[in-house]
Amino acid sequence: QVQLVESGGGLVQAGGSLRLSCVASASGRTFNNYRMGWFRQAPGKEREFVAAISSGAGRVTYYTDSVKGRFTISRDNAKNTVYLQMDSLQPEDTAVYYCAGRTYDSRYVLDDARQYNNLGQGTQVTVSS
């Protein structure tokens, strides 16, 4: 069972930035094959897709419309880590952010957390106005 551990959340003012990290407890070669994603869940709302990145070099990325141009997903396979750089944060970005991993890639977006094998415990992001 692969474990995913997120970090980097916190409290930031509107317009500010945060970078989330997610470290996977997988061998380097295994992590290279993983599709990785980020989801978030705000209080009283359902979990929603934020971003995803393809396996290997991560040449293909996907974003939900509300974060396009503000968030950037990336990966460092040597460190078994996926990142979510969040810029121009807004109060509506406040949520618990979850890292998700899937042991094999797909040609589809995979914007449903149930399509992933593993989910982290989450890290809180709070954006004040």
Salt bridges, closest charged atoms under 4 A:
GLU48 OE2 - ARG40 NE 2.57
ASP65 OD1 - LYS68 NZ 3.06
ASP93 OD1 - ARG40 NH1 2.96
ASP93 OD2 - ARG70 NH1 2.76
ASP105 OD1 - ARG35 NE 2.76
ASP112 OD2 - ARG114 NH2 2.66
